[in-house]
Structure formats: C-alpha cells, structure tokens
C-alpha cells in the first residue's frame, strides 16, 4: 500500500518512516516536513540513511497531488483538522497520530485544547486506535485516531479493573514519567540540557490535555500528573485506585493476564515494570499490587512513547483495520542493555 507520512521530520513521524521501511506491505512514497522541505531524509536523520537514501521531504500541501492509499499524519494539534476532510473526500485512509480526532465531543476541544474543532462532523467517524480495547471497531476503519502515549499506558494498566467494577471510578491518581522525546522537537527553556540533565519536573498540573482523553477512554475521574525526566524515550505510569471489595495482588495479576492473554503486545509481569524494559519495541508492560492495609490498587505500566505510544501503535491499528496480522512490521522485543 502506498502511503504518505505527514510531519515526517518530527520524532513520531520519523518513527513511522523507520518502522514502515521494514513493513512488507507499506511503501512510503511521500514524506512531508515544512521546515525541511527540499532536504533528504538522510540529511535530516542520518540514522535512516540506509533506509531512505534518496527520499526528499516535500511541503505538506503536496499530499493532495500524491498517488497514495493512506496518510499517516504526525502533525501538531489543530493541523490535521484542516487536512483530513479533504483527504477523506479523496478516499484516502487517514491514521492521525495527533489529538485532533481522539475525542467524540467537540466541546471537549474547547475546554481542553482552547479552540473549537473545525471538522466536528468527522469526530463520529474516527475510531480510537487502542487496539487492545477497540480491536473489533477498527476492522475496516478509514479514519483512525491514534491514542496519546499517556492515555495508552494508563488505559492498559487501569482499564481491566474499571471494566470489571473492581475499583472506584473516582478519586483515581495517576503519576507518569516520560522521556523528553514526548515533548517533540521544538525546544524551550524547560528542555535545555543544563536544566533538564539530572532533573525531574512535574508539568501540566490539574489540566493536562491527556486527562480528558484518559477519562473518556476508561470512564473514570482521574487526577493526572505527568513528569518530565532526563531520558530520550520511555514512559512509566503508576496509578492508584480504591478497591471496591476484597482483592489480592494475585487476583489483580490474574485479571491482567486474563485480559491480555491474546494480546501480543501487552506483557503482564509479576515485578514492577521499568521504564527501559519496552524501549525499542511496541510492547507495553503491565503489573499490579494491592495494599490490603490501605485498600488501594496500584496499577503500573511502561512503554516506548514513540513506538507503542505513537508510531508503532499507528501501524498496529492500520494492520488491524486492513485485516492484516497486527504484529506485522512491528518489534516484539526491546533493546537491551
């Protein structure tokens, strides 16, 4: 299938290029990037020189002249809304890695993103691309809204317990650590090396945009606090929820194993996952503990924010939507050490 990667100069877009090169059924025929238009992929990202020695970044508008079957869109929030309607009108399948079509209620964009949605009619058509929770809905989907990295890690950790009514759906606390690549390529004072190195920082307190996405997906009220830590990539979530009735750690682990027994990319582990375990893979590690003294469940997860949290998830959802094996072209092992 002939694809375009829009926003291919960003971290997530580059990951789509990297993973797409090893996918037997994906042919990248167009890669766009406004600030790097005219440069080769090899010049911008030497690590990909062996995969794309001659591919040149084009302006975004060139997608409307391209002969493509699908577009993987990795652009800043708000940009997709101006492109997707025209792409869909041409019959191009869209896999959007941004937030533009993740929420069903247009009013959520006013509240959490500070601007009205400009293509609200398409919100009902978009399918949330978290395969482990929406596999059947994704079959044949033509507009896929790829989940954010924080919502993916949080939903996979907490979802099984909320779905079964094992924990209270309010008063949930989610603390998350993310590598710097999650902030994108655009730099600011917070991302300068002298401030970032050997540091850790909470941000987006009380009103982080991913809060509403998580709440809509797991149907619960959460207090979400993300933290920036000085690693390139990776994500670690620790979430706390009140148990409804008696629940032991062994029972909680059995819930996770029963939920994900047929999901190739979710690994249930006895010990708490680390941020590094999944790096380089499309895996999400999950685990849980129950504290009988306080009556709290601790649900934990880790993933690579650029793969399972972005580009790998996009390809996984595309695989499912087109009837392919969902593992096709995706790494099932991380990089160690």
N, C-alpha and C positions, 0 to 999 in steps of 0.2 A: 504494500500500500504506500502510495506517495504522500509524504507529509511535509508540512512546514512547521518550523519551530519559531514562534514569535517571541521576542525578548530573549534571544538565544545567547546574548552576551552576559546575562546575569547568572548567578550561581545555579539556580534551578534550571534555567534554560540550557546551560552548559551540561548539566547532568542528563537532561533529556537527549542532548546530542551524544554524550558518551554512552549511555545505555542503549540508545536507538541504534548505534553502529553495530552492536552485537545481536540485535534482534533480527531473526531471519525474515520477518515479514514487514519490516519498516524500512522505507527508503527516504532518507532526508534529502529533499530536492531544493529546499529553501530555508535559510536561517536569517532572521532579521535582527537588527540592532541599530537604532538610530545613531548613537554616538560613535559607533564603529563601522558604519556603512562604508563599503569600499575596502575594508581590511579583510584579510583572510582569517579563518578560524585559527589557523596555525600561528599567526602573528599575535592574536589576542590571547589565545590559550595554548601555549606550546605543548602542554600535556596531551592535547588532542591532535597534534600534528600528524601522527601516524594514521589517524582515522579519517581526517579531512584535510589532506594536504593542499587542495585547491579550492575548497568551498569559500566563497566570499560573502560576508554579511551584506544584506540588502536593506533598504528602507522598509519600514513596516507596511507602507501602502502597496508594496509590490506583491503582497499576498493576494490581492484582488485580480492580478494578472497571471497568477501561477496555476498550473495544472496539478491540483492536489486533491486528495480524498479526505484528508483530515488535517486539522491545525492544532498543535499543542501550544497553548498561549501562556506565556510566563511573563506577564507584564504587570506593572504596578497597579494597585487597586484603582478602579474607575476607568481604566483604559479599555478593558475588554468590552464594556457596555457599548462603546461606540463602534466596535468592530464585529462583535458576534452576530447581531441581527443581519448584517449584510452577508456574512459568511454562511449562516444558516439558510438564508434566502437562495444562495447559490447551491445548496445541497451539500456543503462541506461540514463534515462532522467536527465538533469542537470539544477539545479537552482543555478546560480552563484551570490552570494552577493557581489563579488568584482567587480573591474572595467575592468576585462580582456576582456569582450565581449560587453561592452556598446557602443563602437564607431565603426562605419561601415568602416571608412577609416583607414587602417593600418598605414598610415603616421602620423595620429594624435597621435599614441602611441610614435613614435619617438620624436615628438615635445613636448608633454605634460607629458610624463612619462619617457623620457630619454632613451628608449631602444626599439628596433624593436619588433614587435609582432611575436611570434614564431608559431602561428597557424592561420595565416590570412585567410585561406580557410574557417574557421568556422565563421568568422565575419558576413558573409551574412546569415548564418542560425540562428543566435541569434535574439531573439525578445526582444525588450526593455520592461521590466516588469512594466511599469507605467500603471496600469490597466485603470485608468480613461481616458487615452489618447490613449491606444493601445489595448483595450478590444477585438476587433474583430480579430486582428492579433495574439493574444495569444491563441486563440482556437486551441488546438492540438499541440502547440509549444513543442518542445523537448529540446531546449536549451534556457533558459530564462536568460537574463542579468538584474539583479535587479538594479534599479537606485540607485544612491547615495542619501544620505539624503538631502544635499543642493539642488541638482537638482530637487528632488521631491517637496520640499517646494516651490522652486522658480517657477517651471513649472506650478504647480497647481494654483499659485497666478497670474502669468503673462499670461500664455498660452491663456486663453479665450479672452483677449484683443488683443493680437497679432494675433490670428487666425482670428479675425474679422476685422483686419486692423484699430483698434480704437486708437492705439498708434504707435509712430515711432519705427521701428525695430533697430534703432541705438541710441547711447547715453544713454542707459539704465544703471542705477546704482542700484546695489543690495548689501545691507548690511545685514549680517546674524550673529546671535548669536547661539552658540552651547554649549551644555553641554560637560563635559570632557570625557564622555564615547565615544564620537565621535572620539577621538584620539586613541582609542584602549587600550589594557592592557599594552603595552610596555611603560615604563616610560622614562622621560628625564628631564632635568633641568626645562623646562617650565612647567612641570606637577607636580613638587614637591609642597607639601602643603604650605610651607612658601611663595612661590612666587605666587601660584595660589589663595590662600584664599584672599577674599576681593579685588580682582584684576580683570581686564579685558584687553584683549590683541588682537590686530589685527595680523593676520599672513597670510602667503601665498599671499602677496600683488602682484598684477599685473599678476601673472602666476599660480594661484591655479589650480590644476588639474581638479577640477569640473567646471571650467569656460567653457572649450570646450564642456563638456557634456551638460551643460545648453544651450549653443549657438546652438548646433546641434539639441536639442530637440525643442526649441521654435523658431528656425530660426531667431535669432537676435544677435546683438552685445551687449555685456554687459561688464561693469566694476564691478567685483565681489570682495568684501572684506569680508572674514569671521572673526569672533571674537570668542575667547575662553572666556567663563565666568564660574565662580566657582559654577556650579551646576552639579549634576551627569548626568542628562539626560534632553533632551528637545531641541527644536530648534525654533527660531523666525526669520522670514525673513521680511525685509521691502525693497520694490523695488520701484524705481522711473522711470517713463517713460513719455515722452512728448505725450500729446493727439494730434490726427490728426485734429479733428474737435470739435464741441461742444459736451461736455459730462458732465453730472452731477453726483454727488455721488449716487443719487437714481438710475440713469440709469446704473452706474457701478455695483451696487449691484444686479440689475435685470439681468445683463449679467452673473454674477456669479451664481445666483440662476437658471437661465435657463440652464446654462452649466452643473450644478451638481445636477439637480433635481432628477436624477435616480441613483446617486452615493451614496451608503450607508455610505461611509467613509469620505466624504467631507461635512463639516458643514459650511454653509455661515452665518456669524454673522454680525450684524449691527455695533457693537463696535469693536475696535481693539482687536484681539486675544492676549492672554498672553502665555508665554512660558509654563506655568504649566497646562493650560486647557487640552491638549491632553495626558499628561503623563500617561502611563499605558494603553493606548488604541491604536487602529490602525486608529484613526481619524486624519484628517488634517483640521484645522480651517482656513478659508479664509475670508478676508474682503477687502474693498477698500474705498478710498476717492479721490475726485477730487478737486484740488485747482484752482478755476477759475481765481484767481489773477495771478498765475504764469503759468497756463496751464499744470500742471503736474498731472499725476495719481499716487497715492500711493497705491500699492498692497501689502497686508500683509498676512502672513500665519504662522501657528505654528503646530508642530507635535512632536511626540516622536521619536528621531533619531534612537533608537534601534528597534522600532516596525514599524510604517509606513515608517520610514526611512531605514529599513533593514529587520529584520526577519518577521515582520507582512506582509510587502509588498511582501516578497518572498512567503509566504504561500497564500496570496491573489492571486498572479499571478498563482501559482500552482493550486489553486482551479479553476480559470477560464480556464486554459489550459486543465484541465481534465474534464471540463463540470460540475463542482460542483457549489453550491451556493457560491459566492465569500466571504460571511461573515462567512463561516463555520470555527469554531475553533478560531475566532478572536474577541478580546474585542471591544465592541462598546461604552464603557464608560471609562473615565479616573479615576484616583484615587483622591478623594477629601476628606478632605483638603490635 
